[in-house]
Amino acid sequence: MSAINSPAWLGTLRTYVVLVTLLNFCWEILQLPLYTIWSTGSHRDIVFALLHCTAGDVLIAVCSLVFSLLMAGRQEWPDRRFKTIALITIQLGLGYTVYSEWHNTTVIQSWAYSAAMPRLFGIGLAPVAQWLFVPGFVFWWIYRRLPVGPSTLMGGRSLR
């Protein structure tokens, strides 16, 4: 079945975007105290940062998924290569996040961590955990709800 004729790809994409948006928004709220803006910024600055960072997270998540699909996807996605696409998407998002955190905190200093931010090699661990947990959870959630395809093995899930 082609992707255009399959109802699964559009529903999967919609679910991915909605869940990634909601979870990243929640994560950004929770990690705000780990950045200096929490103690130095005005309420307006904090709200702007929250919305701006969430929008950036969604952009990274969607671009990572699109690039993954372009690199390794199949026309039958999400029925085929679902796990491969999920892993590549998480790796791309994580890689960009590590670069962005380093670039923005070290090179151009557009934001800074508070003393409460746990770090590894100068990179904040909260955004690293965010890019492991949020898309990982979203892909797990979607995978558990995908319909079982025609290629099942002994009544199990389709091979993805």
N, C-alpha and C positions, 0 to 999 in steps of 0.2 A: 504494500500500500504506500502510496507516495505521501510526503509530508503535507502537501496541499490538501489531500483528501482525508488525512488522518485528523480526527478531532483532538488527539492527545497533545500535539505540539503546541497549539495555541493555549489550551488550558494550562499546560505545564509552564509556559512562558508567563502567562498572567499570574499564576500562583507564585512563581519564583519572584516576580517583581513586587507583588503585594507583600509577601512575607519578608523579603529582604528589606523592604522599606520600613515596615513596622518594627522588625527586630533591630535594625540598625538605629532607628530613632530611639528605641528604648535603651539600647546599649550606649548611645551617645549621652543620654541623660545620666545613666549610672556612672559613666567614666568622667564626667565633667570635673569632679573634684580632683582628678589626677592631673589636671592642667592648670596653669597659673591664672587663666582667665576666670576661673571660679572665684578666686579671692581678689583679683585686681580689676575685673571687668564690671561694667554696669549691667543692669538687668537686660537692657537692650542689646548690649554686646554678647551676652550669654545666649539670649534667644537667637540672635543672628548666627552665632557660631553653631548652635545646635541645628538649626535649619540648613545652614551652609554645609556643615560636615555630613549631615544625613544625605543631602542631595549628592555630595561627592561620593559617599559610600554606595549609593544606588547607581550612580554613573559607573563606578569601578566594577560593581557586581554585574551590571548588564553588559558592559564592554568585555569583561572577562568571559562571560557566557557566550557572547557572540563570537569572540576570537576562538574560543574552544570549539564551537560548532564549525567555524570555518576551517580550522586546522584538522579536526579529527571526527567531526560529525558525519552522520549518515543521513540519507534522506528519510529513513524510518525513525529518526530520533523523535521522541524519547524511548520508543520501543526497543531500539538497539543502541548500544554503546552509552547507556545512561551513566553508568558508574565511571567510565573513562572520561566523559565530558565533565562530570562533577569534579573529579580529581584535578583535571587540567584547569577548570574554572577556579577552584580553590587555590591552586598553586599560582596562577596568574594574579589573582587578587591579593594574595599574601605577598608575593614578590613586589608588586607595585606598592603595597602598603609599607613594607620595610623601607623601600627606596624613598617614598614620600615622607615618612616619619624622619628619616635621617636628613633628607634634603631640607625639610621645613624647620627642623629643630637645630640643625647644625650649620647648614650652609646659608640659608636666607633668614633664619631665625624668625619666621612668621608666627610661630607659637612656641610655647615652652612647657615642659613638664613641671608639675609641682614636686615637692620632695616625696609625696606619697606614691608617685608612679614607680612601680617596679621596672627595672631596666635590665637589658642584656646587651652588652656592647653598645650602650648608649641609646638603644631603641626601646621605646615603651612596650612593655609586655601586654598591656590592656588592648591596644589596637592589633597586636599580633594574635592574641586570643580571640578577638572579635572576628578576624578573618579566617580563623579555623572553625569557630563555633557557629557563627551566623549562617554562612552558606552551607556548612556541613549539616546543620540542623534542617535547613530549608530543603536541601537535596534529599535527606533522609525522609522528611515529611512527604515530599512529592513521591518518592520511590515507593513508600508504603501504600500510596493511594493509586498508583498506576494500575490500569486493568491488566490482567494476566493475558499475555499475547498467545498466538497460536503455537509458539515453540516452547511448550512447557515440558518439563522433565519430571515424569512420575507425579503429575498433579501439582508440582511446585510452581514458583514464579517463572516467568519467561526469562530466558538467558539474556542478561543485559550486561 
